[in-house]
Amino acid sequence: MDLNPVVIALACSVISLLYAAYLAVKINRESPGNKKMKEISHVIHEGAKAFLNREYRTLAVVVAVIAVAIYFGINPQTAATFVTGAIFSVLSGNIGMRVATAANSRTAAAAEKSIGKGLKVAFNSGAVMGITVVGLGVLGISIMYLLFQDPQVIYGFGFGASLVALFARVGGGIYTKGADVGADLVGKIEAGIPEDDPRNPAVIADNVGDNVGDVAGMGADLFESYVDSIIATMALGLAIYGDLKWVLLPIVLAAAGILVSIAGSLLVRGESDKPQKLLNRGIFGAALIFVFAAYFVVNSMLGSDGLGVFYCIISGLAAGVLIGLITEYYTSDSNRPTQAIAEAAQSGAGTVVIQGLSVGMMSTMLPILAVSASMILSYHYAGLYGIAIAAVGMLGTLGITLASDTYGPVADNAAGIAEMAGMDHEVRVRAEALDAVGNTTAAIGKGFAIGSAALTTLALFAAYTQAVNLSSISITTPMVVVGLFIGGMLPFLFSSLTMTAVGETAVKMVEEVRRQFREIPGLMTGKAKADYGKCIEISTATAIKRMSLPSSIAVIAPVTIGIVFGTEALGGLLIGTIVTGFLLAVTMANSGGAWDNAKKYIEKGNLGGKGSAAHKAAVVGDTVGDPFKDTSGPSLNILIKLVSIIAIVFAPVFMQFGPLI
């Protein structure tokens, strides 16, 4: 079999990038609104750009140091793919952020006409991100394979993508939630003013944070899941079957998924007072189309050998859809778990926190069962390769899934701009309705990201065992148990560091907001303008300072264990990290999402509405949930993948020099 499938994949990736460019041009042709709206949007854009530029300067140093280590410690080819993966990951997040910050005021302006037009602008912005991520992913892997034709070398591409994703998620998460918590604690609770009131100097920093955390961070997060799953499947295809068709199958499947995602995005159109229905039509429509596309691809490439592989793909896709639905159930204010948290708010903040933690812990059961069922079925039909191809199946419609997720922060910004610019009440109601849907899509997106991380990491673990010739790991070996314990501890240490960073940022933000309320004459009466730049600088400086330690631990831990204790102990570390990281990520994401929507449930007029004692208690729950769902939880998805891919990339070093003990 020749390399024609790679050429087909390249063509699909180019089509996707051209389509994303078309959507971006289309968005820019929309009206950005009045002068006030344009001013606010510009400040948000400049703040996001300034933060990312500082973050990338820090990251460039880290990438350069690691690239040199890979160049001399492993080989120059892997170093080249590592740098390329980092660059592509930066591009995926940066492009999405730029389009999102251009679309926020345009979404608010479109909402003046109708809720459907507002939805379309916001969704198209998300589609640029989603289609760009999958396009760049397939483009990068295809080019790397054409150049090196060795999946083991291409792991460097995945390593670069994962490293950038971790910094983007951690730095962006610290930024956005430090600002959000500070804005809520002083603005909502102490001053009793609305969420996006322009008198609150932290609201612009909060809106900037939505873009650097939930757009650029999420884009880099799912970009690395996407490429890691494809690369792991390619490597296993070569190691297990030694046949080119098994190696190239995941690239062609991903290419088909690109076209399917574009088709799904075209289904999100029309007027409706229930935007969620339009988004669901695109997501579930794309999933259904992908089933037929996957069957055609597998049958064409594998023939009669492919039926079992097709079942694996479907099991992964089904697990992804199920996890999304499970997440929606536990976090939507239309369902009992979130409403129970809102009811607990009538007794005070303590019961809100207790009930929210309970919901998050309970929500781990069904996702675990979904991933476990997919893993068992996949292994039954196609062994380790089946588990890997199931991850590719889950991410097959990533373009449309990520589009729906990125829609959320754009709608959130639009609602904030509508409030700050003093737009008509009807427009603000429409923008708030779009934002409410965005909260649900964001929660579903986080659930999907966690589920895909679990399957991708299992695929990477399978690839690791092949790379270091491990057929089994004995838990009666003390070194393996040590690895298990250290691996199980890592997600907790990592979460502690990231949450502490959010707390430190929030404290500084609270002090600054209080200072401005106290010292700027006329600010609270609306006669003076808040100093937004100072709050943006606080979030930026603290996030850049505090993102390095947790990110460095993720790199240092697997390398140290592999060299000191050996490959079997490192296998134990990977398993420990996967288990506790997955469970903790689900708990934190769903607790945070439920706390947020419990607050919004009360704000809709239930249980006393805004300003009531229940509302103030729910705001406290939301502030606890902010770093849960937008900093520590999402970052854990990347942590569990990063340690696994580092283990694979540095496997030759461990085999040559380890174990020292």
C-alpha positions as CSV (number, residue, x, y, z in Angstrom):
1,M,0.0,0.0,0.0
2,D,1.4,3.4,-0.9
3,L,1.2,6.7,0.9
4,N,-1.9,8.0,-1.0
5,P,-4.0,7.9,2.3
6,V,-1.6,10.5,3.8
7,V,-2.0,12.7,0.7
8,I,-5.8,12.4,1.1
9,A,-5.4,13.4,4.8
10,L,-3.3,16.4,3.8
11,A,-6.0,17.5,1.3
12,C,-8.7,17.2,4.0
13,S,-6.6,19.3,6.4
14,V,-6.1,22.0,3.8
15,I,-9.9,22.0,3.1
16,S,-10.6,22.5,6.8
17,L,-8.2,25.4,7.2
18,L,-9.7,27.1,4.1
19,Y,-13.2,26.6,5.6
20,A,-12.0,28.0,8.9
21,A,-10.6,31.0,7.1
22,Y,-13.9,31.5,5.2
23,L,-15.8,31.5,8.5
24,A,-13.3,34.0,10.1
25,V,-13.8,36.4,7.2
26,K,-17.6,36.0,7.4
27,I,-17.5,36.8,11.2
28,N,-15.4,39.9,10.5
29,R,-18.0,41.2,8.1
30,E,-20.6,41.3,10.9
31,S,-21.2,44.5,12.6
32,P,-19.1,44.9,15.8
33,G,-21.8,47.2,17.3
34,N,-21.6,50.7,18.6
35,K,-18.6,52.6,19.8
36,K,-18.9,51.5,23.4
37,M,-19.1,47.8,22.4
38,K,-16.1,48.1,20.1
39,E,-14.1,49.7,22.9
40,I,-14.8,46.9,25.4
41,S,-14.1,44.3,22.8
42,H,-10.8,45.9,21.9
43,V,-9.7,46.0,25.6
44,I,-10.5,42.3,25.9
45,H,-8.7,41.5,22.7
46,E,-5.6,43.4,23.7
47,G,-5.6,41.9,27.2
48,A,-5.8,38.4,25.9
49,K,-3.1,39.0,23.3
50,A,-0.7,40.6,25.9
51,F,-1.2,37.6,28.2
52,L,-0.6,35.0,25.6
53,N,2.5,36.8,24.3
54,R,4.0,36.8,27.8
55,E,3.0,33.2,28.3
56,Y,4.6,32.2,25.0
57,R,7.9,34.0,25.8
58,T,8.1,31.9,29.0
59,L,7.2,28.8,27.2
60,A,9.7,29.4,24.4
61,V,12.5,29.1,26.9
62,V,11.2,25.8,28.3
63,V,10.6,24.3,24.8
64,A,14.2,25.3,23.8
65,V,15.8,23.6,26.8
66,I,13.8,20.4,26.3
67,A,14.4,20.4,22.6
68,V,18.2,20.5,23.2
69,A,17.9,17.7,25.8
70,I,16.0,15.6,23.2
71,Y,18.4,16.5,20.4
72,F,21.4,15.2,22.3
73,G,19.7,12.6,24.5
74,I,17.5,10.9,22.0
75,N,17.8,12.0,18.4
76,P,17.6,15.2,16.2
77,Q,14.4,14.0,14.4
78,T,12.4,13.7,17.6
79,A,13.6,17.2,18.7
80,A,12.4,18.6,15.3
81,T,9.0,17.0,15.7
82,F,8.8,18.2,19.3
83,V,9.4,21.9,18.3
84,T,6.9,21.5,15.4
85,G,4.2,20.1,17.8
86,A,4.7,23.0,20.2
87,I,4.4,25.5,17.3
88,F,1.2,23.9,16.0
89,S,-0.3,23.8,19.5
90,V,0.4,27.5,19.9
91,L,-1.2,28.2,16.6
92,S,-4.4,26.3,17.4
93,G,-5.0,28.2,20.6
94,N,-3.9,31.6,19.3
95,I,-6.1,31.5,16.2
96,G,-9.1,30.5,18.2
97,M,-8.5,33.3,20.7
98,R,-8.2,36.0,18.0
99,V,-11.4,35.0,16.3
100,A,-13.3,34.7,19.6
101,T,-12.3,38.2,20.8
102,A,-13.4,39.5,17.4
103,A,-16.7,37.7,17.7
104,N,-17.9,38.7,21.2
105,S,-19.2,42.2,20.3
106,R,-20.5,40.9,17.0
107,T,-22.5,38.3,18.8
108,A,-24.0,40.9,21.0
109,A,-24.8,43.1,18.0
110,A,-26.3,40.2,16.2
111,A,-28.5,39.4,19.2
112,E,-30.2,42.8,18.6
113,K,-31.8,41.3,15.5
114,S,-32.6,37.8,16.9
115,I,-31.3,35.1,19.2
116,G,-30.7,32.9,16.2
117,K,-28.4,35.4,14.5
118,G,-26.5,35.8,17.8
119,L,-26.2,32.0,18.0
120,K,-24.8,31.8,14.5
121,V,-22.1,34.3,15.0
122,A,-21.0,32.8,18.3
123,F,-21.1,29.2,16.9
124,N,-19.2,30.2,13.7
125,S,-16.5,31.6,16.0
126,G,-16.3,28.3,17.8
127,A,-16.3,26.4,14.5
128,V,-13.2,28.3,13.5
129,M,-11.5,27.0,16.6
130,G,-12.8,23.4,16.2
131,I,-12.1,23.1,12.5
132,T,-8.6,24.7,12.9
133,V,-7.6,22.3,15.6
134,V,-8.5,19.2,13.7
135,G,-7.0,20.7,10.5
136,L,-3.7,21.6,12.1
137,G,-3.6,18.2,13.9
138,V,-4.0,16.1,10.7
139,L,-1.7,18.5,8.7
140,G,1.1,18.3,11.3
141,I,1.0,14.5,11.7
142,S,0.8,13.9,7.9
143,I,3.8,16.2,7.2
144,M,5.8,14.5,10.0
145,Y,5.0,11.1,8.7
146,L,5.9,12.0,5.1
147,L,9.2,13.3,6.4
148,F,10.2,10.6,8.8
149,Q,7.8,7.6,8.2
150,D,8.3,6.5,11.8
151,P,5.5,6.9,14.4
152,Q,8.1,6.6,17.2
153,V,9.7,9.8,16.0
154,I,6.3,11.5,15.7
155,Y,5.7,11.1,19.4
156,G,7.9,14.2,19.7
157,F,5.1,16.1,17.9
158,G,2.6,14.9,20.6
159,F,5.0,15.8,23.4
160,G,5.4,19.4,22.1
161,A,1.6,19.7,21.8
162,S,1.1,18.4,25.3
163,L,3.7,20.6,26.9
164,V,2.2,23.8,25.3
165,A,-1.3,22.6,26.3
166,L,-0.4,22.2,29.9
167,F,1.1,25.7,30.2
168,A,-1.9,27.1,28.3
169,R,-4.4,25.4,30.5
170,V,-2.6,26.1,33.8
171,G,-1.6,29.7,33.0
172,G,-5.0,30.6,31.4
173,G,-6.9,28.8,34.2
174,I,-5.1,30.8,36.9
175,Y,-5.7,34.0,35.0
176,T,-9.4,33.6,34.4
177,K,-10.4,32.2,37.7
178,G,-8.4,34.6,39.8
179,A,-10.2,37.4,38.1
180,D,-13.6,35.7,38.2
181,V,-13.4,34.9,41.9
182,G,-12.2,38.4,42.8
183,A,-14.9,40.0,40.7
184,D,-17.7,37.8,42.3
185,L,-16.6,38.1,45.9
186,V,-16.4,41.9,45.9
187,G,-18.9,42.8,43.1
188,K,-21.7,40.4,43.8
189,I,-21.4,39.7,47.5
190,E,-20.0,42.9,49.0
191,A,-21.2,45.6,46.6
192,G,-24.4,43.8,45.4
193,I,-23.9,44.8,41.8
194,P,-24.5,42.6,38.7
195,E,-22.0,40.2,37.4
196,D,-20.8,42.2,34.4
197,D,-21.3,45.7,35.8
198,P,-18.8,48.1,34.3
199,R,-18.2,49.7,37.7
200,N,-16.4,46.5,38.7
201,P,-12.7,46.8,37.6
202,A,-12.2,43.0,37.5
203,V,-14.9,42.3,34.9
204,I,-12.7,43.0,31.9
205,A,-10.0,40.7,33.3
206,D,-12.6,38.1,33.8
207,N,-13.7,38.4,30.2
208,V,-10.1,38.3,29.0
209,G,-9.7,35.1,31.1
210,D,-12.5,33.4,29.3
211,N,-10.5,33.7,26.1
212,V,-7.1,32.7,27.4
213,G,-8.4,29.9,29.5
214,D,-11.6,28.5,27.9
215,V,-10.6,29.3,24.3
216,A,-6.8,29.1,23.9
217,G,-6.5,26.7,26.8
218,M,-9.2,24.3,25.7
219,G,-8.1,24.4,22.0
220,A,-4.5,23.4,23.0
221,D,-5.9,20.8,25.4
222,L,-8.0,19.0,22.8
223,F,-5.4,19.5,20.1
224,E,-3.0,17.4,22.1
225,S,-5.6,14.7,22.9
226,Y,-6.4,14.5,19.2
227,V,-2.8,14.2,17.9
228,D,-1.7,11.9,20.8
229,S,-4.5,9.4,20.1
230,I,-3.7,9.3,16.4
231,I,0.1,8.9,16.9
232,A,-0.4,6.2,19.6
233,T,-2.6,4.2,17.3
234,M,-0.1,4.6,14.4
235,A,2.7,3.3,16.6
236,L,0.7,0.4,17.9
237,G,-0.3,-0.5,14.3
238,L,3.3,-0.7,13.3
239,A,4.4,-2.6,16.5
240,I,1.6,-5.1,16.5
241,Y,0.8,-5.6,12.8
242,G,3.8,-4.2,10.9
243,D,1.5,-3.3,8.0
244,L,1.1,0.2,6.6
245,K,-2.6,0.0,6.3
246,W,-2.9,-0.3,10.1
247,V,-0.5,2.6,10.6
248,L,-2.4,4.9,8.2
249,L,-5.9,4.0,9.3
250,P,-6.1,6.6,12.1
251,I,-4.9,9.4,9.9
252,V,-7.6,8.6,7.3
253,L,-10.3,8.3,10.0
254,A,-9.3,11.7,11.4
255,A,-9.4,13.2,7.9
256,A,-12.9,11.8,7.4
257,G,-13.9,13.3,10.8
258,I,-12.8,16.7,9.5
259,L,-15.3,16.6,6.6
260,V,-18.0,15.2,9.0
261,S,-17.4,18.1,11.4
262,I,-17.7,20.6,8.6
263,A,-21.0,18.9,7.6
264,G,-22.2,19.0,11.3
265,S,-21.4,22.7,11.5
266,L,-23.7,23.4,8.5
267,L,-26.6,21.7,10.4
268,V,-26.4,24.5,13.1
269,R,-28.7,27.0,11.4
270,G,-32.2,28.5,11.5
271,E,-34.2,30.4,14.1
272,S,-35.2,28.9,17.4
273,D,-35.9,30.2,20.9
274,K,-34.0,27.1,22.2
275,P,-30.4,27.3,20.9
276,Q,-29.4,24.1,22.6
277,K,-31.6,22.2,20.1
278,L,-29.7,23.7,17.2
279,L,-26.3,22.8,18.7
280,N,-27.5,19.3,19.5
281,R,-28.6,18.8,15.9
282,G,-25.0,19.6,14.8
283,I,-23.3,17.4,17.4
284,F,-25.5,14.4,17.2
285,G,-25.9,14.7,13.4
286,A,-22.1,14.7,13.0
287,A,-21.8,11.7,15.2
288,L,-24.3,9.8,13.1
289,I,-22.6,10.7,9.8
290,F,-19.2,9.7,11.3
291,V,-20.5,6.2,11.9
292,F,-21.2,5.7,8.2
293,A,-17.9,7.5,7.2
294,A,-15.9,5.3,9.6
295,Y,-17.5,2.1,8.2
296,F,-16.6,3.2,4.7
297,V,-13.0,4.0,5.6
298,V,-12.3,0.9,7.6
299,N,-13.9,-1.4,5.0
300,S,-11.9,0.3,2.2
301,M,-8.6,0.0,4.1
302,L,-8.9,-3.3,6.0
303,G,-11.6,-5.2,4.2
304,S,-12.9,-8.2,6.1
305,D,-10.3,-7.7,8.8
306,G,-11.9,-4.4,9.7
307,L,-15.3,-5.2,11.3
308,G,-13.9,-5.6,14.8
309,V,-12.0,-2.3,14.4
310,F,-15.2,-0.6,13.3
311,Y,-16.9,-1.8,16.5
312,C,-14.0,-0.3,18.5
313,I,-14.5,3.0,16.8
314,I,-18.2,3.0,17.6
315,S,-17.5,2.1,21.2
316,G,-15.2,5.1,21.6
317,L,-17.7,7.4,19.9
318,A,-20.5,6.1,22.0
319,A,-18.5,6.6,25.2
320,G,-17.8,10.2,24.2
321,V,-21.5,10.9,23.6
322,L,-22.5,9.2,26.8
323,I,-20.0,11.1,28.9
324,G,-21.3,14.3,27.4
325,L,-24.9,13.4,28.3
326,I,-23.9,12.3,31.8
327,T,-22.1,15.6,32.3
328,E,-25.1,17.5,31.1
329,Y,-27.3,15.6,33.5
330,Y,-25.1,16.4,36.5
331,T,-24.4,20.1,35.7
332,S,-27.5,21.4,34.0
333,D,-29.9,23.5,36.1
334,S,-32.8,21.6,34.5
335,N,-31.9,18.5,36.4
336,R,-32.1,17.4,40.0
337,P,-28.4,17.3,41.0
338,T,-27.9,21.0,40.4
339,Q,-31.3,22.0,41.7
340,A,-30.5,20.1,44.9
341,I,-27.4,22.3,45.3
342,A,-29.5,25.4,44.8
343,E,-31.9,24.2,47.5
344,A,-29.0,23.6,49.8
345,A,-28.1,27.3,49.4
346,Q,-31.1,28.1,51.6
347,S,-29.2,26.7,54.5
348,G,-26.0,28.6,53.8
349,A,-22.7,28.4,52.0
350,G,-21.5,25.3,53.9
351,T,-24.3,23.1,52.7
352,V,-23.8,24.4,49.2
353,V,-20.2,23.2,49.2
354,I,-21.1,19.9,50.8
355,Q,-23.8,19.2,48.3
356,G,-21.6,20.3,45.3
357,L,-18.8,18.0,46.3
358,S,-21.3,15.1,46.7
359,V,-22.6,15.7,43.2
360,G,-19.1,15.8,41.8
361,M,-18.1,12.5,43.5
362,M,-21.3,10.8,42.5
363,S,-20.8,11.9,38.9
364,T,-17.6,9.8,38.5
365,M,-19.5,6.5,38.5
366,L,-21.1,6.5,35.1
367,P,-18.2,8.0,33.1
368,I,-15.9,5.3,34.6
369,L,-18.4,2.6,33.5
370,A,-18.6,4.1,30.0
371,V,-14.9,4.2,29.5
372,S,-14.5,0.8,31.1
373,A,-17.1,-0.7,28.8
374,S,-15.5,0.9,25.7
375,M,-12.1,-0.4,26.8
376,I,-13.3,-4.0,27.4
377,L,-15.2,-4.1,24.0
378,S,-12.3,-2.6,22.2
379,Y,-9.7,-5.0,23.6
380,H,-12.1,-7.9,22.9
381,Y,-12.3,-7.0,19.2
382,A,-8.8,-5.7,18.4
383,G,-6.6,-5.9,21.4
384,L,-4.4,-2.9,22.4
385,Y,-4.8,-1.5,18.9
386,G,-8.6,-1.5,19.5
387,I,-8.3,0.6,22.7
388,A,-6.2,3.2,20.7
389,I,-8.5,3.3,17.7
390,A,-11.5,3.7,20.2
391,A,-9.8,7.0,21.3
392,V,-9.6,8.1,17.7
393,G,-13.3,7.3,17.3
394,M,-14.2,9.3,20.4
395,L,-12.3,12.3,18.9
396,G,-13.6,11.7,15.4
397,T,-16.1,14.6,15.6
398,L,-13.8,16.8,17.6
399,G,-14.3,19.7,15.1
400,I,-18.0,20.1,15.9
401,T,-17.6,19.2,19.6
402,L,-15.0,21.8,20.2
403,A,-17.0,24.3,18.1
404,S,-19.9,23.9,20.5
405,D,-17.6,24.2,23.5
406,T,-15.8,27.4,22.3
407,Y,-19.2,28.9,21.6
408,G,-19.6,29.1,25.4
409,P,-16.9,31.8,26.3
410,V,-17.9,33.8,23.2
411,A,-21.5,33.9,24.3
412,D,-20.3,34.7,27.9
413,N,-18.3,37.7,26.6
414,A,-21.2,38.8,24.5
415,A,-23.5,38.8,27.5
416,G,-20.9,40.8,29.5
417,I,-20.5,43.4,26.6
418,A,-24.3,43.7,26.4
419,E,-24.4,44.5,30.1
420,M,-21.4,46.9,30.2
421,A,-22.5,48.7,27.0
422,G,-26.0,49.3,28.4
423,M,-27.8,47.6,25.5
424,D,-31.6,47.3,25.5
425,H,-33.1,44.9,28.1
426,E,-34.4,42.6,25.3
427,V,-30.9,42.3,23.9
428,R,-29.4,41.5,27.3
429,V,-32.1,38.8,27.8
430,R,-31.2,37.2,24.5
431,A,-27.4,37.4,25.3
432,E,-28.0,35.8,28.7
433,A,-30.0,33.0,27.1
434,L,-27.1,32.3,24.7
435,D,-24.7,32.5,27.7
436,A,-26.9,30.0,29.6
437,V,-26.6,27.5,26.8
438,G,-22.9,28.2,26.7
439,N,-22.6,27.0,30.3
440,T,-24.1,23.7,29.4
441,T,-21.9,23.3,26.2
442,A,-18.8,24.2,28.2
443,A,-19.7,21.6,30.9
444,I,-20.3,19.0,28.2
445,G,-17.0,20.0,26.5
446,K,-15.1,19.5,29.7
447,G,-16.7,16.1,30.2
448,F,-15.8,15.1,26.7
449,A,-12.2,16.4,27.2
450,I,-11.9,14.3,30.3
451,G,-13.3,11.2,28.7
452,S,-11.1,11.5,25.6
453,A,-8.1,12.1,27.9
454,A,-8.8,8.8,29.7
455,L,-9.0,6.7,26.5
456,T,-6.1,8.6,24.9
457,T,-4.0,7.9,28.0
458,L,-4.9,4.2,27.9
459,A,-3.7,4.2,24.3
460,L,-0.5,5.9,25.2
461,F,0.0,3.4,28.1
462,A,-0.4,0.5,25.7
463,A,2.2,2.2,23.4
464,Y,4.5,2.6,26.3
465,T,4.4,-1.1,27.2
466,Q,5.3,-1.9,23.6
467,A,8.1,0.7,23.6
468,V,9.8,-0.8,26.7
469,N,8.9,-4.4,26.0
470,L,6.7,-4.8,29.1
471,S,4.2,-7.7,28.9
472,S,3.1,-7.3,32.5
473,I,3.7,-5.3,35.6
474,S,3.9,-7.0,39.0
475,I,2.3,-5.1,41.9
476,T,4.2,-7.4,44.3
477,T,7.4,-5.5,43.3
478,P,8.1,-2.7,45.8
479,M,9.4,-0.4,43.1
480,V,6.1,-0.7,41.2
481,V,4.1,0.0,44.3
482,V,6.2,3.1,44.9
483,G,5.5,4.2,41.4
484,L,1.8,3.6,41.9
485,F,1.8,5.7,45.0
486,I,3.8,8.6,43.5
487,G,1.6,8.5,40.4
488,G,-1.6,8.5,42.4
489,M,-0.3,11.5,44.4
490,L,0.7,13.6,41.4
491,P,-2.8,14.8,40.5
492,F,-3.4,15.9,44.1
493,L,-0.1,17.8,44.3
494,F,-0.7,19.4,40.9
495,S,-4.3,20.4,41.9
496,S,-3.1,21.9,45.2
497,L,-0.5,24.1,43.4
498,T,-2.9,25.3,40.8
499,M,-5.7,26.1,43.2
500,T,-3.3,27.9,45.5
501,A,-2.3,30.0,42.6
502,V,-5.9,30.9,41.8
503,G,-6.4,31.8,45.5
504,E,-3.3,34.0,45.5
505,T,-4.5,35.8,42.3
506,A,-8.0,36.2,43.8
507,V,-6.7,37.7,47.0
508,K,-4.8,40.4,45.0
509,M,-7.8,41.0,42.8
510,V,-10.1,41.4,45.8
511,E,-7.7,44.0,47.4
512,E,-7.5,45.9,44.1
513,V,-11.2,46.0,43.5
514,R,-11.9,47.2,47.0
515,R,-9.2,49.8,46.6
516,Q,-10.8,51.2,43.5
517,F,-14.2,51.2,45.0
518,R,-12.8,53.1,48.0
519,E,-10.4,55.5,46.3
520,I,-11.9,56.4,42.9
521,P,-14.5,59.2,43.4
522,G,-17.7,58.6,41.5
523,L,-16.9,55.0,40.5
524,M,-19.9,53.5,42.3
525,T,-22.3,56.1,41.0
526,G,-21.2,55.5,37.4
527,K,-19.6,58.9,37.0
528,A,-16.0,57.6,36.9
529,K,-14.3,54.8,35.0
530,A,-12.7,51.8,36.6
531,D,-9.0,51.1,36.0
532,Y,-9.4,47.8,34.2
533,G,-5.7,47.7,33.2
534,K,-4.5,47.2,36.8
535,C,-6.7,44.1,37.2
536,I,-5.5,42.7,33.9
537,E,-1.9,43.2,35.0
538,I,-2.5,41.4,38.3
539,S,-4.0,38.3,36.6
540,T,-1.3,38.3,34.0
541,A,1.7,38.7,36.3
542,T,0.5,36.1,38.9
543,A,-0.5,33.5,36.3
544,I,2.8,33.7,34.5
545,K,4.7,33.5,37.8
546,R,2.7,30.5,39.2
547,M,2.2,28.3,36.1
548,S,5.8,27.0,35.9
549,L,6.1,24.9,39.1
550,P,3.1,22.6,38.5
551,S,4.0,22.3,34.8
552,S,7.6,21.4,35.6
553,I,6.5,18.7,38.0
554,A,4.6,17.0,35.2
555,V,7.8,16.8,33.2
556,I,10.3,16.0,36.0
557,A,8.3,13.2,37.7
558,P,8.2,10.5,35.0
559,V,11.8,11.1,33.8
560,T,13.1,10.8,37.4
561,I,11.1,7.6,38.2
562,G,12.1,6.1,34.8
563,I,15.8,6.6,35.4
564,V,15.9,5.9,39.1
565,F,13.4,3.1,39.5
566,G,13.1,1.7,36.0
567,T,10.5,1.1,33.3
568,E,8.3,-1.2,35.4
569,A,8.0,1.3,38.2
570,L,7.3,4.1,35.7
571,G,4.5,1.9,34.4
572,G,3.1,1.9,37.9
573,L,3.4,5.7,38.0
574,L,1.4,6.0,34.8
575,I,-1.4,3.7,36.0
576,G,-1.6,5.6,39.4
577,T,-1.8,9.0,37.6
578,I,-4.4,7.8,35.2
579,V,-6.7,6.4,37.9
580,T,-6.6,9.3,40.4
581,G,-6.3,11.9,37.7
582,F,-9.3,10.8,35.8
583,L,-11.5,10.5,38.9
584,L,-10.3,13.8,40.3
585,A,-10.8,15.6,37.0
586,V,-14.4,14.4,36.7
587,T,-15.2,15.3,40.3
588,M,-13.8,18.8,40.0
589,A,-15.3,19.6,36.6
590,N,-18.8,18.4,37.5
591,S,-18.8,19.9,41.0
592,G,-17.7,23.2,39.5
593,G,-20.2,23.1,36.7
594,A,-23.0,22.2,39.0
595,W,-22.1,25.0,41.5
596,D,-22.1,27.5,38.7
597,N,-25.5,26.5,37.3
598,A,-27.0,26.3,40.8
599,K,-26.1,30.0,41.2
600,K,-27.7,30.7,37.8
601,Y,-30.8,28.7,38.7
602,I,-31.3,31.0,41.7
603,E,-30.6,34.1,39.5
604,K,-33.5,33.1,37.2
605,G,-35.8,34.0,40.1
606,N,-36.0,30.7,41.9
607,L,-35.5,30.4,45.7
608,G,-35.6,34.1,46.3
609,G,-33.6,35.2,43.2
610,K,-30.7,37.6,43.0
611,G,-29.6,39.3,46.2
612,S,-31.3,36.7,48.5
613,A,-29.4,34.8,51.2
614,A,-29.6,31.7,49.0
615,H,-28.0,33.6,46.1
616,K,-25.1,34.8,48.2
617,A,-24.5,31.3,49.5
618,A,-24.6,30.0,45.9
619,V,-22.1,32.6,44.8
620,V,-19.7,31.2,47.5
621,G,-20.2,27.7,46.0
622,D,-19.5,29.1,42.6
623,T,-16.2,30.7,43.7
624,V,-15.1,27.4,45.1
625,G,-16.1,25.7,41.9
626,D,-14.3,28.2,39.6
627,P,-10.8,26.8,40.0
628,F,-12.3,23.3,40.2
629,K,-13.9,23.4,36.7
630,D,-11.7,25.9,34.9
631,T,-8.2,25.5,36.3
632,S,-7.3,22.3,38.1
633,G,-9.9,19.9,36.6
634,P,-9.1,20.6,33.0
635,S,-5.4,20.7,33.6
636,L,-5.5,17.2,35.0
637,N,-6.6,16.0,31.5
638,I,-3.3,17.2,30.1
639,L,-1.3,16.0,33.1
640,I,-2.2,12.3,32.7
641,K,-1.5,12.4,28.9
642,L,1.8,14.4,29.3
643,V,3.4,12.0,31.8
644,S,2.5,9.1,29.5
645,I,3.9,10.6,26.3
646,I,7.1,11.7,28.2
647,A,7.5,8.1,29.2
648,I,7.3,7.0,25.6
649,V,9.6,9.7,24.2
650,F,12.3,9.1,26.8
651,A,11.9,5.3,26.8
652,P,15.3,4.8,25.0
653,V,17.0,6.7,27.9
654,F,15.3,4.6,30.5
655,M,16.2,1.4,28.7
656,Q,19.8,2.5,28.4
657,F,20.5,4.1,31.8
658,G,17.8,2.9,34.2
659,P,17.2,1.7,36.9
660,L,19.8,3.3,39.1
661,I,18.2,1.6,42.1
